[in-house]
Amino acid sequence: MKPREASADARIYRSIFEGVLSRKLTPGTKLPEPELCALFGVGRAVVRRALEKLAYDGIVVLRPNKGAVIAQPTREETRAIFEARLGVERALVELAAQRATPADIATLREQLHEEHEAMHRFDQPSWARLASTFHLRIAALAGNAILEHYLTELVSRCSLIVGAYESAGHAPCEHDEHTAILDCLEARDAEGAMAHMSAHLRALETRIETSRMPGAKGLAHLLGIDPA
């Protein structure tokens, strides 16, 4: 792959991913290849690579002979994703509490500062990206590449769910939760870090508006018929 093509591939990926986070691209939105080619000035091969990467990360669904659409997570998928993420992140934050250096903590403090600034200038795409990066940086500090790989995939899929279905106005709460986790890491308080991470992820899951997800309302409900 040529460097220019790789750059275009990343630009398409980032644009679609941030469109999801900013709620401009909602679940079910079609992503026609000809239109993407025209918008980004690239050939179909480049567009397809970007869409395949998005599909691998659970952001897009590739439908045979119908093209790509933004994924539509169900309640069941959401529960399973958060359940898996809770187990993985508890293990990672426990390891990070044991292995993080003072320099690592200082870097994470700077990350939280950037997060805070993005939150106060109402830059939702930047804030969402930084919030996800905070979790991934903790994962890197744990020193377990296998768990880190699992979390990277889970964070991508959670980002779609949160961007599309989280009720608005919770960024300050989430920022405070990140701060509490980091304080525990600095104190090498593994139990406290795990407890705060668990509470953070459970609170995030409760803010997901599952009533708007596919399959959350059956046909009987939509038609106003009492199934009993």
Stockholm file with secondary structure:
# STOCKHOLM 1.0

chainA/1-228         MKPREASADARIYRSIFEGVLSRKLTPGTKLPEPELCALFGVGRAVVRRALEKLAYDGIVVLRPNKGAVIAQPTREETRAIFEARLGVERALVELAAQRATPADIATLREQLHEEHEAMHRFDQPSWARLASTFHLRIAALAGNAILEHYLTELVSRCSLIVGAYESAGHAPCEHDEHTAILDCLEARDAEGAMAHMSAHLRALETRIETSRMPGAKGLAHLLGIDPA
#=GR chainA/1-228 SS CCHHHHHHHHHHHHHHHHHHHTTSSCTTCEECHHHHHHHHTCCHHHHHHHHHHHHHTTSEEEETTTEEEECCCCHHHHHHHHHHHHHHHHHHHHHHHHHCCHHHHHHHHHHHHHHHHHHHTTCHHHHHHHHHHHHHHHHHHHTCHHHHHHHHHHHHHHHHHHHHHBCSSCHHHHHHHHHHHHHHHHTTCHHHHHHHHHHHHHHHHHTBCGGGSTTSSCHHHHHTCCCC
#=GC SS_cons         CCHHHHHHHHHHHHHHHHHHHTTSSCTTCEECHHHHHHHHTCCHHHHHHHHHHHHHTTSEEEETTTEEEECCCCHHHHHHHHHHHHHHHHHHHHHHHHHCCHHHHHHHHHHHHHHHHHHHTTCHHHHHHHHHHHHHHHHHHHTCHHHHHHHHHHHHHHHHHHHHHBCSSCHHHHHHHHHHHHHHHHTTCHHHHHHHHHHHHHHHHHTBCGGGSTTSSCHHHHHTCCCC
//
